[in-house]
C-alpha cells in the first residue's frame, strides 16, 4: 500500500471520528495534524475510537486486519504522533 493510500484511509477515519467530536476538538485532515502528544486534540477515549476507526478502514480496504497498537505506539515520536507518521507506518506494514 502506498503512503498516499494509507493517508486516505486515515483521513476517512478522521471523518468518522470528527462526527463524534465538538467542532473545537475535530482533527484536521493534514499530514501535520498531531494525534498523540503535546498539542493533540484527542483524549484517551478519542484515541481509542480513532485507532478502531483506522483499523476498520484498513480491514475494509485490504480485506485483512491490522492491529496498530502496542505499548510503544503511543509514545512521543511514535507512529501515532501525526497523521503523516501514522500513514507511513501503515504503508510500511501493508507493503
Steps between C-alpha positions, in 0.01 A plus 500: 500500500632843414537773759238703312251211517571459871451874554160481326398221740611711797303796361191279471546401865535869591165567330340226710651620829429867429127423488522419873706804601406862567620740232787630714642148550477371141810370327621672184572282199866592466822297529612742773193448721612384845318191624689410819719721713526869570248687288286196425125560505391151603454375854562133582152390389536702182832329425342158549209592270744634243717187504194278459379714210841478328517123550149464353598709196809285444303175532234627259761612246731198517276218617747426779508626857790708626553557871659839544549530874763364731666658802750702297258645247363790703827649621626841389666461162323169430285415198193669650669838546355643176276397214806486273701273731200269538449482122870411451473230768189348341655505153813326625303231682269437206784474248 
